[in-house]
Amino acid sequence: MGSMTSPAPRTDAPTGTPDAPEARASARDLVKVYGSGTTAVRALDGVDVDFARGRLTAIMGPSGSGKSTLMHCLAGLDSPTSGSVVIDGQEISRLSQRRLTALRRTRVGFVFQAYNLVPTLTAAENITLPLDIARAPVDRAWFDEVVDSVGLRDRLHHRPSELSGGQQQRVACARALVSRPSIVFADEPTGNLDSRSAGEVLAFLRRSVDELGQTVVMVTHDPRAASYAHRVVFLADGRLAGELHDPTQQDILDALALAADDDGQPAGSAAPGPAAPDVPAAPVGRHAAPVDPA
């Protein structure tokens, strides 16, 4: 069984080795405080983290750990109280709202739990909507590659009400990828799906990284969903608590159990359970990183 590493020491800028992929998104000393005075809540407490290009990274933690707040700050959907966020080499923490909106349109893709499809548009029209809003041309070759990857070729002329939940979420995934963003943020993308549909969406997100070269950061409470990731980052009380690399589902369950033993509550918000037998299997041959001796 693999073990969870400790968070890396703080640095002023992203670091790496010649063999390490560049970071598509980074946070340095990220702090987010809601409220003030005695009612202030420190949702993020000095987070330093990098998300590497060409990797699927899962963020896990209990309710209130800061995982969704971290993703929202990284994606430019919320402003940090202090610290810095860099996306694709661009410091976004102090961008004007206009420039931030332009960055989100061109460099960031989103997949939400609730799909957020326009009910009056067809699947094809929903997929190209970000490009239509930006008045940007559709790369038809890339559109076809993305559509074929999500298996929606025969559903392009259907409206959301004519699609299953899994198909709607795959439309949302294709919409996130069609503009070739630098990074895709997925917030509980399988939270509203049955086991089979969830497995299809997770398999696609992993393929989008392995075969299409995408970078994906996914917030999830589900150990099975996180097992599709190259890396799992754990948060607790607004701070990085550790990480796993190339984990199996059992590695993640073991890490959650260890966290529960340490502080009396699980690091994931859902109770662990066996994977459903009809769900496509996560990639195999994973391993967890060794324990940091420090």
C-alpha positions as CSV (number, residue, x, y, z in Angstrom):
1,M,0.0,0.0,0.0
2,G,1.2,3.5,-0.8
3,S,1.4,6.4,1.6
4,M,0.5,10.0,1.5
5,T,3.2,12.6,1.1
6,S,3.4,15.8,3.1
7,P,2.9,19.2,1.4
8,A,6.0,20.6,-0.3
9,P,7.8,23.5,1.3
10,R,6.7,27.0,0.2
11,T,8.5,28.7,-2.7
12,D,8.1,32.2,-4.2
13,A,7.5,30.7,-7.7
14,P,6.7,27.4,-9.2
15,T,9.6,25.0,-9.1
16,G,10.4,21.8,-10.9
17,T,13.0,19.5,-12.4
18,P,13.8,19.3,-16.1
19,D,11.6,16.2,-16.3
20,A,8.6,17.8,-14.5
21,P,5.8,19.2,-16.7
22,E,5.2,22.9,-16.4
23,A,2.4,24.2,-14.2
24,R,-0.8,25.3,-15.9
25,A,-2.1,26.8,-12.7
26,S,-0.4,27.8,-9.5
27,A,-1.3,29.4,-6.1
28,R,1.2,31.0,-3.7
29,D,0.4,31.8,-0.1
30,L,-3.3,31.9,-1.0
31,V,-5.6,33.1,1.7
32,K,-9.4,33.6,1.5
33,V,-11.3,35.0,4.5
34,Y,-15.1,35.3,4.6
35,G,-16.6,37.8,7.1
36,S,-14.6,39.8,9.6
37,G,-13.8,40.1,13.3
38,T,-15.0,37.2,15.5
39,T,-17.2,35.8,12.8
40,A,-14.4,35.6,10.2
41,V,-13.9,32.2,8.5
42,R,-10.5,31.5,7.0
43,A,-11.4,29.2,4.1
44,L,-7.9,29.1,2.7
45,D,-4.9,29.5,5.0
46,G,-1.7,30.1,3.0
47,V,-2.1,27.4,0.2
48,D,0.9,26.8,-2.1
49,V,0.1,24.4,-4.9
50,D,0.9,23.7,-8.6
51,F,-1.2,21.9,-11.1
52,A,0.9,20.4,-13.9
53,R,0.2,20.5,-17.6
54,G,-1.1,17.3,-19.0
55,R,-2.3,15.9,-15.7
56,L,-5.7,15.1,-14.1
57,T,-5.5,16.3,-10.5
58,A,-8.3,15.6,-7.9
59,I,-8.8,17.9,-4.9
60,M,-10.4,16.2,-1.9
61,G,-11.3,17.2,1.7
62,P,-14.2,17.3,4.1
63,S,-16.9,19.8,4.0
64,G,-15.4,23.2,4.9
65,S,-11.9,22.1,4.1
66,G,-11.6,24.8,1.3
67,K,-11.5,22.6,-1.7
68,S,-14.3,24.4,-3.6
69,T,-13.0,27.8,-2.5
70,L,-9.5,26.8,-3.8
71,M,-10.9,25.9,-7.2
72,H,-13.0,29.0,-7.5
73,C,-10.0,31.2,-6.7
74,L,-7.8,29.3,-9.2
75,A,-10.5,29.6,-11.9
76,G,-11.0,33.3,-11.3
77,L,-14.6,32.8,-10.1
78,D,-13.7,34.3,-6.7
79,S,-11.0,36.7,-5.5
80,P,-8.5,35.7,-2.8
81,T,-8.0,37.9,0.2
82,S,-4.3,37.7,-0.3
83,G,-1.7,35.7,-2.2
84,S,-1.4,35.1,-5.9
85,V,-2.9,32.9,-8.6
86,V,-1.2,32.2,-12.0
87,I,-3.0,30.6,-15.0
88,D,-0.9,29.7,-18.0
89,G,1.8,32.2,-17.0
90,Q,-0.7,35.0,-16.3
91,E,-1.1,36.4,-12.8
92,I,-4.9,36.8,-12.4
93,S,-5.2,38.0,-8.9
94,R,-5.2,41.7,-9.9
95,L,-6.7,41.6,-13.3
96,S,-9.6,43.9,-14.1
97,Q,-13.0,42.2,-14.4
98,R,-13.0,42.7,-18.1
99,R,-9.6,41.1,-18.6
100,L,-10.5,38.3,-16.2
101,T,-13.7,37.5,-18.2
102,A,-11.6,37.4,-21.4
103,L,-9.1,35.0,-19.7
104,R,-11.9,32.7,-18.5
105,R,-13.4,32.6,-22.0
106,T,-10.1,31.7,-23.8
107,R,-8.0,29.9,-21.3
108,V,-10.3,28.2,-18.8
109,G,-12.9,25.5,-19.3
110,F,-15.6,24.6,-16.7
111,V,-17.6,21.5,-15.9
112,F,-20.2,21.9,-13.2
113,Q,-22.2,19.4,-11.3
114,A,-25.5,20.8,-12.6
115,Y,-24.4,20.6,-16.3
116,N,-25.5,24.2,-17.0
117,L,-26.7,23.5,-20.5
118,V,-29.1,25.9,-22.3
119,P,-32.3,23.9,-22.7
120,T,-33.4,25.5,-26.0
121,L,-30.1,24.7,-27.7
122,T,-29.1,21.4,-29.3
123,A,-26.1,19.5,-28.0
124,A,-24.0,20.8,-30.8
125,E,-25.0,24.4,-30.1
126,N,-24.3,24.0,-26.4
127,I,-20.9,22.7,-27.2
128,T,-19.9,25.6,-29.4
129,L,-21.7,28.2,-27.2
130,P,-18.4,29.6,-25.6
131,L,-17.0,30.2,-29.0
132,D,-20.2,31.8,-30.3
133,I,-20.3,34.2,-27.4
134,A,-16.6,35.1,-28.0
135,R,-17.4,35.4,-31.8
136,A,-14.5,32.9,-32.4
137,P,-14.5,30.5,-35.2
138,V,-15.1,26.8,-34.5
139,D,-12.2,24.5,-35.4
140,R,-14.3,21.8,-37.0
141,A,-11.5,19.2,-37.0
142,W,-11.1,19.7,-33.2
143,F,-14.8,19.8,-32.7
144,D,-15.2,16.4,-34.4
145,E,-12.3,15.0,-32.3
146,V,-13.9,16.1,-29.1
147,V,-17.4,14.9,-30.1
148,D,-16.1,11.5,-31.1
149,S,-14.1,11.3,-27.8
150,V,-17.3,11.8,-25.7
151,G,-19.3,9.5,-28.0
152,L,-22.0,12.1,-28.9
153,R,-22.0,11.9,-32.6
154,D,-25.6,10.6,-32.8
155,R,-26.9,13.0,-30.2
156,L,-25.7,16.4,-31.6
157,H,-29.1,17.5,-32.7
158,H,-30.9,16.5,-29.5
159,R,-31.8,19.1,-26.8
160,P,-30.8,18.5,-23.1
161,S,-34.3,17.3,-22.2
162,E,-33.8,14.5,-24.8
163,L,-30.5,13.4,-23.3
164,S,-29.7,11.3,-20.2
165,G,-27.8,12.8,-17.3
166,G,-24.6,11.2,-18.4
167,Q,-25.0,12.5,-21.9
168,Q,-25.7,16.0,-20.7
169,Q,-22.5,15.9,-18.6
170,R,-20.6,14.7,-21.6
171,V,-21.9,17.6,-23.6
172,A,-20.7,19.9,-20.8
173,C,-17.3,18.2,-20.9
174,A,-17.1,18.7,-24.7
175,R,-18.2,22.4,-24.3
176,A,-15.3,22.9,-21.8
177,L,-12.8,21.5,-24.3
178,V,-13.9,22.9,-27.6
179,S,-12.1,26.2,-27.1
180,R,-8.8,24.4,-26.4
181,P,-8.4,25.9,-22.9
182,S,-5.2,25.8,-21.0
183,I,-6.9,24.2,-18.1
184,V,-10.4,22.7,-17.2
185,F,-11.9,22.9,-13.7
186,A,-14.5,20.3,-12.9
187,D,-16.6,20.8,-9.7
188,E,-18.1,17.5,-8.5
189,P,-18.7,16.6,-12.2
190,T,-20.3,13.2,-11.3
191,G,-22.3,14.3,-8.3
192,N,-25.7,14.1,-10.1
193,L,-24.9,10.9,-12.0
194,D,-25.6,7.2,-11.6
195,S,-22.6,4.9,-11.3
196,R,-22.5,3.9,-14.9
197,S,-22.8,7.5,-16.2
198,A,-20.3,8.7,-13.7
199,G,-17.8,6.1,-14.9
200,E,-18.3,7.2,-18.5
201,V,-17.7,10.9,-17.6
202,L,-14.6,10.1,-15.5
203,A,-13.1,7.9,-18.2
204,F,-13.6,10.7,-20.7
205,L,-11.9,13.3,-18.4
206,R,-8.9,10.9,-18.1
207,R,-8.8,10.3,-21.9
208,S,-9.0,14.1,-22.5
209,V,-5.7,14.3,-20.6
210,D,-4.0,11.2,-21.9
211,E,-5.1,11.4,-25.5
212,L,-6.0,15.0,-26.1
213,G,-3.3,16.7,-24.0
214,Q,-5.7,18.5,-21.7
215,T,-5.1,19.6,-18.1
216,V,-7.9,19.0,-15.6
217,V,-8.4,19.9,-12.0
218,M,-11.4,18.1,-10.4
219,V,-13.0,18.7,-7.0
220,T,-14.6,15.5,-5.7
221,H,-15.6,13.8,-2.5
222,D,-15.7,10.4,-4.1
223,P,-12.6,8.1,-3.8
224,R,-13.6,6.2,-6.9
225,A,-13.7,9.4,-8.9
226,A,-10.4,10.5,-7.5
227,S,-8.8,7.2,-8.5
228,Y,-9.0,8.3,-12.1
229,A,-6.5,11.1,-11.3
230,H,-2.8,11.2,-11.8
231,R,-2.6,13.0,-8.4
232,V,-4.9,13.6,-5.5
233,V,-4.4,16.7,-3.3
234,F,-6.0,16.6,0.2
235,L,-7.1,19.8,2.0
236,A,-8.0,20.2,5.7
237,D,-8.9,23.4,7.5
238,G,-7.9,25.5,4.5
239,R,-4.4,24.0,4.3
240,L,-2.8,21.3,2.2
241,A,-2.7,18.1,4.2
242,G,-0.9,15.8,1.7
243,E,-1.1,14.2,-1.7
244,L,-1.0,10.9,-3.5
245,H,0.4,10.2,-6.9
246,D,-1.1,7.7,-9.3
247,P,-3.3,6.3,-6.6
248,T,-5.6,3.3,-6.6
249,Q,-9.0,3.6,-5.0
250,Q,-7.7,1.6,-2.1
251,D,-4.8,4.0,-1.6
252,I,-7.3,6.9,-1.3
253,L,-9.6,5.0,1.1
254,D,-6.5,4.2,3.2
255,A,-5.5,7.8,3.3
256,L,-9.0,8.9,4.3
257,A,-9.1,6.3,7.0
258,L,-5.7,7.5,8.3
259,A,-7.0,11.1,8.3
260,A,-10.1,9.9,10.3
261,D,-7.9,8.2,12.8
262,D,-5.7,11.3,13.2
263,D,-8.4,13.9,13.8
264,G,-11.6,12.2,14.3
265,Q,-13.2,13.0,10.9
266,P,-12.7,11.7,7.4
267,A,-10.8,13.7,4.8
268,G,-13.6,13.0,2.3
269,S,-17.2,14.1,2.9
270,A,-18.7,10.8,1.8
271,A,-18.4,7.5,3.5
272,P,-16.3,5.1,1.5
273,G,-18.0,2.2,-0.2
274,P,-17.3,-0.5,-2.8
275,A,-17.2,0.5,-6.4
276,A,-20.2,-0.4,-8.4
277,P,-19.5,-3.5,-10.6
278,D,-20.9,-1.9,-13.8
279,V,-18.6,1.2,-13.6
280,P,-15.8,1.3,-16.2
281,A,-12.6,0.7,-14.2
282,A,-10.1,3.4,-13.5
283,P,-6.7,3.1,-15.1
284,V,-4.6,0.4,-13.4
285,G,-1.0,0.1,-12.4
286,R,-1.0,3.1,-10.1
287,H,1.3,3.7,-7.2
288,A,1.3,6.1,-4.3
289,A,4.3,8.3,-3.5
290,P,6.6,7.3,-0.6
291,V,6.3,9.0,2.8
292,D,8.2,12.2,3.2
293,P,10.8,11.4,5.9
294,A,10.5,14.9,7.2
